[in-house]
């Protein structure tokens, strides 16, 4: 049975190994152990029988704006809904804290489109989104794609925002 839970110090090495295996393939940006430790509270993981199946992090950036980041699923556990479940859990946590918009910078646009995220021009994102970019190995030539989703629903027929 798959369990979803908050990451602990004991999970850092496995998270680091999973994220950086994908980074070596050019499928995501690398994360240092230091970065994982500093942001450990951001991470949710999926485990089964003590094995890390996937991870993802929720990072609050600005007023009611949160980033879904470091989302990775073990290769032999892809297409089982684990990634979507992690995104859903992270969004629920964000909504609980008051987030109204979520974004991600990704090399995996198909996955986020399936999670109802919409591609957007990076230039439209608030300046606060870029504060950590100077630490990125791709800086200043970012080639990730920006995707967003919002918890705000606009009903044009009744002119109501939910």
C-alpha positions, 0 to 999 in steps of 0.5 A: 500500500502506498503511503503519502507523508511529510519527508523527514531527515531520514528521507533526504538521501533518497530524495537527493538520489531520485531528483538528481538521477532525473537531473543527470538526464536533463529532465529536471534541475538538480537539487543539492542536499543542502537545498533539500535539508533547508526546504525539508518541510516543503516535501511530501513523499510517496513510500511503499514498504520503506521504498521512496516511490516519489516526491514533490515540494510546495514552496510559498513564493509570494502572497497567495502564490505557491510553486510545485517543485522537485516533483519526481517519481521512481521510473518503475512507478510512473503512470500509476497516479503517484505524481498526480496524488502528490500534486493534489496533496501539495495543492490541498496544503497550499489552499489550506494556507490560503494559496490562490495560484500555483505554478511550476517551471518544468521540462515535463509540460505534458504531465502538468497539462494533465493536472489542469495546469496551463502553459503561460509566458514566463515573463508574466510571472511575478518578479518574486518567482525568479529570486532563486534563479541566480542559484540555478545552473541554467541561469540566465538562460532558463529553458523551463516552461511555466505552467499555472493553475488557480483556485479562483473560478470565474463564472462568466454567466453570473459574473461571480468569482469563486 
